[in-house]
């Protein structure tokens, strides 16, 4: 298989140019000032991925694609150039914040995957008098769909970019310095550039009632009740269970209720406990057999041993939308461990381990018995293990150099879904 030597050379030249540029500023006094309302950053990341399409070791490329004409190269080198700007300003009692990160992603071999991504956030933390506080916020995230989240037969060298938008508004009435009642509203939407995943496009509206207790210590305990209405405008399709050429369709729209307690509590000067724990009920407009009710939440414990070492431990149980066209939602149980060691003021070493077990409960056609493959009639269950280490060197306040190594392994009850993947990336980032 011919490797695009020209594009690989361009990536190498880009990395060299980034290092030369970073070195040229190491003796300068340019740096981001936390007191400034406006700060900028530019950076370059080079990533090597040895299994870009998350292909199973037991599968041939022709088996996955259904054709012998597919490009069978599994690895690739990716160049990501990014530019960001952050604005943060306190005007009287109004806190204004916005940040935008624009990234240009270029693949050495699979150039058809090239895309420009975006992450943008804007927030107005408002206050009216001494009793009314709230926020208006908007976020947008545009990124390439992770191939590991797709059906094996869909992992082809075709680009599919997801755009996620969310608007949020809230208002809290602090009738007492330590107690408040509040309301909130959010609207979110997710869309794809590929027609193949139009069935996963959705929008959701949520309304929330909450109560909070926040003493002078800064700790917080809250109660919330949230109702969400989710709509999937494009019906999911599948071969009809009775056979023939007729295609069966189903509406994945749902109603969800979340009742939860949430908090952020500093136990000691070195330890903090925060998160949420609640009960979730989700019902679907069609195929009610896949409805869900049960405990959900995300709890995190953060412990600073001393001034140089920190340990973050988290557990979670959540349901949410997925990119895989097999299911409208997935139930995930997970545990994460994140240690950080700062031996000097300029060097930081971080580790990460994440274990998750995912049940694809939202597949309506599994329930109604579509298809003839016995493996498709049971709930798909995946177990994902991800481990990574990274080192950060900060020769100046304005300059960061980051090296990251990552290994991911997935096992599954579904054929061709398991995979192993290794990543290595190097970043140079300048802020001013």
HELIX and SHEET records of a PDB file:
HELIX    1   1 UNK A    5  UNK A   25  1                                  21    
HELIX    2   2 UNK A   61  UNK A   65  1                                   5    
HELIX    3   3 UNK A  111  UNK A  113  5                                   3    
HELIX    4   4 UNK A  147  UNK A  149  5                                   3    
HELIX    5   5 UNK A  152  UNK A  154  5                                   3    
HELIX    6   6 UNK A  195  UNK A  200  5                                   6    
HELIX    7   7 UNK A  288  UNK A  290  5                                   3    
HELIX    8   8 UNK A  364  UNK A  368  1                                   5    
HELIX    9   9 UNK A  374  UNK A  376  5                                   3    
SHEET    1   A19 UNK A  38  UNK A  49  0                                        
SHEET    2   A19 UNK A  76  UNK A  91 -1                                        
SHEET    3   A19 UNK A  94  UNK A 107 -1                                        
SHEET    4   A19 UNK A 115  UNK A 128 -1                                        
SHEET    5   A19 UNK A 132  UNK A 144 -1                                        
SHEET    6   A19 UNK A 161  UNK A 176 -1                                        
SHEET    7   A19 UNK A 179  UNK A 192 -1                                        
SHEET    8   A19 UNK A 202  UNK A 213 -1                                        
SHEET    9   A19 UNK A 220  UNK A 231 -1                                        
SHEET   10   A19 UNK A 254  UNK A 266 -1                                        
SHEET   11   A19 UNK A 271  UNK A 284 -1                                        
SHEET   12   A19 UNK A 292  UNK A 304 -1                                        
SHEET   13   A19 UNK A 309  UNK A 320 -1                                        
SHEET   14   A19 UNK A 330  UNK A 341 -1                                        
SHEET   15   A19 UNK A 347  UNK A 359 -1                                        
SHEET   16   A19 UNK A 381  UNK A 396 -1                                        
SHEET   17   A19 UNK A 399  UNK A 412 -1                                        
SHEET   18   A19 UNK A 419  UNK A 431 -1                                        
SHEET   19   A19 UNK A  38  UNK A  49 -1                                        
SHEET    1   B 2 UNK A 236  UNK A 239  0                                        
SHEET    2   B 2 UNK A 247  UNK A 250 -1                                        
END                                                                             
